[in-house]
Amino acid sequence: MTDPIDNIVVLGAGYAGLACAFAFAAEQPDRRVTLVDAREEFSERIRLHQLATGQTLPRRSLTELCAGTSVRFVRARVDGIDRSARSVRTSAGELSYDRLVVALGSAGTADIPGVLEHAHAIDVESRALRLAGALDRLGPGAEVAIIGAGTTGIELSAEIAERRSDLVVTLVARGALGHDLLSAGGVARLRRSFARLGVRVVEDFDAAAIESRQVIGRAGVLPFDVCVYTGGFAPSPLVAELGLPVDNTGRLLVDAYGRAPQDRAIYGIGDAAVPADWRGASPLMSCRLALPRGVNAAANLAAECRGDALRPWRIFDAGRSLSLGRHDGLVQLHAGDGRIRNASFGGVVAAWLKEQICRYTVATLLRARNRARKAVRSLPSGPTYATLEGA
Ligand SMILES: Cc1cc2nc3c(=O)[nH]c(=O)nc-3n(C[C@H](O)[C@H](O)[C@H](O)COP(=O)(O)OP(=O)(O)OC[C@H]3O[C@@H](n4cnc5c(N)ncnc54)[C@H](O)[C@@H]3O)c2cc1C
């Protein structure tokens, strides 16, 4: 039985979804690609700690990004996926698909009582902006507690401390600072940077609940004026509704080609999915994995269209880079499979490198978009339905 692939729907226009939609459209401009997102603008999530501290980020309309390509952008909330009918329920109506790419990303977890009521977050733009407002209203000497010392908590603490040296910034770690993220040398660098910035670190503090002005830990309480919870990310709840196997964080388990083995019409990329055969350490939700996986899924969708063999996804995980404010940073090198090497560097070089990485992610998306535009222009029949509709 033939399985035509004329209609591809990509859910989520973050790093993974945009990379996938544009890379596919650049290769197969005469096929229908529909990109769905609840937002009208691309959210540069890896800079949300900057937004939360009053810095402005460029605005990029998804409608404008897709214009001139064969990607039709639909601004809509995805409400459900019916795999048996191969259709997606959205606030703009039903969308049928031949192949569905699930790139719905993640959101912050609220896994202790009081997070939703009493803590801020920077997992999505609207919440980062709300935090910016709350920080603005604080006077000198006010206490800011950041609960969760993963990469997001570390970057946010440094950013706040750099911009608001009049505030008391405390980063709360469940265990030892940086123990599962950094080498011993990396931790030492981080401690020096925090000391310079005036970030106070409270370690081995297992937060059990957040109340209106204090965090309750098993070993005491920590008062605050503003609290930010950066305890972790969970994938979109729509992934669970697919009824397909997921990992212990709820991410869709996909094969080396990016597909759900039990339903090969479904691809999963970005924070919403994880390769089932991952052998390395900590397959973190990250932009540095979301982008290449989006491109790989696009290549495999195009290969399916041509009837070619699919290409497995291989990652070389060289390291992790953290901003520590705008003038300092920390680069932790990894073995190619994600294991932490005893090699790190910091300072202005690391800050510069992190900034280049942030620029590179957007530049990569824009280059893929430009290729998709060029592909439409080179079609013998001229622009397709999507560009004519002004999608
Ligand atoms: C402050 C911060 C700093 C970070 N720094 C780094 C870093 O330095 N390096 C790194 O590698 N990673 C970093 N990350 C993680 C990185 O941002 C994510 O891993 C990355 O955004 C994942 O890309 P994605 O495309 O899977 O999802 P997203 O970028 O989250 O995109 C998902 C898209 O899906 C849309 N969507 C979700 N649900 C629905 C729905 N129901 N209906 C319609 N649309 C929907 C959203 O609007 C969004 O546009 C950081 C994250 C944060 C919050």
The ligand as a Tripos MOL2 file, in Angstrom:
@<TRIPOS>MOLECULE
LIG
   53    58     1     0     0
SMALL
NO_CHARGES

@<TRIPOS>ATOM
      1 C1         15.9330   31.0700   30.1070 C.3       1 LIG1
      2 C2         16.3130   29.8990   29.2690 C.ar      1 LIG1
      3 C3         17.6230   29.7910   28.8110 C.ar      1 LIG1
      4 C4         17.9920   28.7140   28.0130 C.ar      1 LIG1
      5 N1         19.2860   28.6370   27.5860 N.ar      1 LIG1
      6 C5         19.6610   27.6220   26.8030 C.ar      1 LIG1
      7 C6         20.9900   27.5510   26.2890 C.ar      1 LIG1
      8 O1         21.8200   28.3870   26.6000 O.2       1 LIG1
      9 N2         21.3060   26.5180   25.4770 N.ar      1 LIG1
     10 C7         20.3990   25.5550   25.1190 C.ar      1 LIG1
     11 O2         20.7510   24.6450   24.3670 O.2       1 LIG1
     12 N3         19.1300   25.5960   25.5910 N.ar      1 LIG1
     13 C8         18.7340   26.5950   26.4080 C.ar      1 LIG1
     14 N4         17.4450   26.6400   26.8810 N.ar      1 LIG1
     15 C9         16.5030   25.5710   26.5030 C.3       1 LIG1
     16 C10        15.9130   25.8550   25.1330 C.3       1 LIG1
     17 O3         15.2920   27.1100   25.1090 O.3       1 LIG1
     18 C11        14.9050   24.7790   24.7560 C.3       1 LIG1
     19 O4         15.5160   23.5200   24.8890 O.3       1 LIG1
     20 C12        14.4330   25.0020   23.3290 C.3       1 LIG1
     21 O5         13.6570   26.1820   23.2680 O.3       1 LIG1
     22 C13        13.6430   23.8150   22.8040 C.3       1 LIG1
     23 O6         13.2330   24.0810   21.5090 O.3       1 LIG1
     24 P1         11.8380   23.5010   20.9670 P.3       1 LIG1
     25 O7         11.7310   23.9480   19.5640 O.co2     1 LIG1
     26 O8         11.7450   22.0640   21.2810 O.co2     1 LIG1
     27 O9         10.7430   24.1870   21.8780 O.3       1 LIG1
     28 P2         10.3430   25.7230   22.0530 P.3       1 LIG1
     29 O10        11.4590   26.6080   21.7070 O.co2     1 LIG1
     30 O11         9.7960   25.7890   23.4390 O.co2     1 LIG1
     31 O12         9.1650   25.9200   21.0060 O.3       1 LIG1
     32 C14         7.9320   25.2660   21.1660 C.3       1 LIG1
     33 C15         6.8720   26.0700   20.4390 C.3       1 LIG1
     34 O13         5.6390   25.3530   20.5460 O.3       1 LIG1
     35 C16         4.5850   26.2660   20.7950 C.3       1 LIG1
     36 N5          3.5220   25.5530   21.4910 N.ar      1 LIG1
     37 C17         3.6170   24.8460   22.6310 C.ar      1 LIG1
     38 N6          2.4360   24.3170   22.9590 N.ar      1 LIG1
     39 C18         1.5580   24.6950   21.9810 C.ar      1 LIG1
     40 C19         0.1700   24.4420   21.7320 C.ar      1 LIG1
     41 N7         -0.5750   23.6730   22.5400 N.pl3     1 LIG1
     42 N8         -0.3820   25.0030   20.6410 N.ar      1 LIG1
     43 C20         0.3450   25.7480   19.7820 C.ar      1 LIG1
     44 N9          1.6570   26.0210   19.9680 N.ar      1 LIG1
     45 C21         2.2550   25.4870   21.0560 C.ar      1 LIG1
     46 C22         5.2240   27.3620   21.6380 C.3       1 LIG1
     47 O14         4.5080   28.5850   21.5000 O.3       1 LIG1
     48 C23         6.6300   27.4450   21.0470 C.3       1 LIG1
     49 O15         6.7290   28.4340   20.0470 O.3       1 LIG1
     50 C24        17.0440   27.7140   27.6760 C.ar      1 LIG1
     51 C25        15.7290   27.8240   28.1220 C.ar      1 LIG1
     52 C26        15.3510   28.9070   28.9000 C.ar      1 LIG1
     53 C27        13.9220   29.0200   29.3610 C.3       1 LIG1
@<TRIPOS>BOND
     1     1     2 1
     2     2     3 ar
     3     2    52 ar
     4     3     4 ar
     5     4     5 ar
     6     4    50 ar
     7     5     6 ar
     8     6     7 ar
     9     6    13 1
    10     7     8 2
    11     7     9 ar
    12     9    10 ar
    13    10    11 2
    14    10    12 ar
    15    12    13 ar
    16    13    14 ar
    17    14    15 1
    18    14    50 ar
    19    15    16 1
    20    16    17 1
    21    16    18 1
    22    18    19 1
    23    18    20 1
    24    20    21 1
    25    20    22 1
    26    22    23 1
    27    23    24 1
    28    24    25 2
    29    24    26 1
    30    24    27 1
    31    27    28 1
    32    28    29 2
    33    28    30 1
    34    28    31 1
    35    31    32 1
    36    32    33 1
    37    33    34 1
    38    33    48 1
    39    34    35 1
    40    35    36 1
    41    35    46 1
    42    36    37 ar
    43    36    45 ar
    44    37    38 ar
    45    38    39 ar
    46    39    40 ar
    47    39    45 ar
    48    40    41 1
    49    40    42 ar
    50    42    43 ar
    51    43    44 ar
    52    44    45 ar
    53    46    47 1
    54    46    48 1
    55    48    49 1
    56    50    51 ar
    57    51    52 ar
    58    52    53 1
@<TRIPOS>SUBSTRUCTURE
     1 LIG1         1 GROUP 0 **** ****
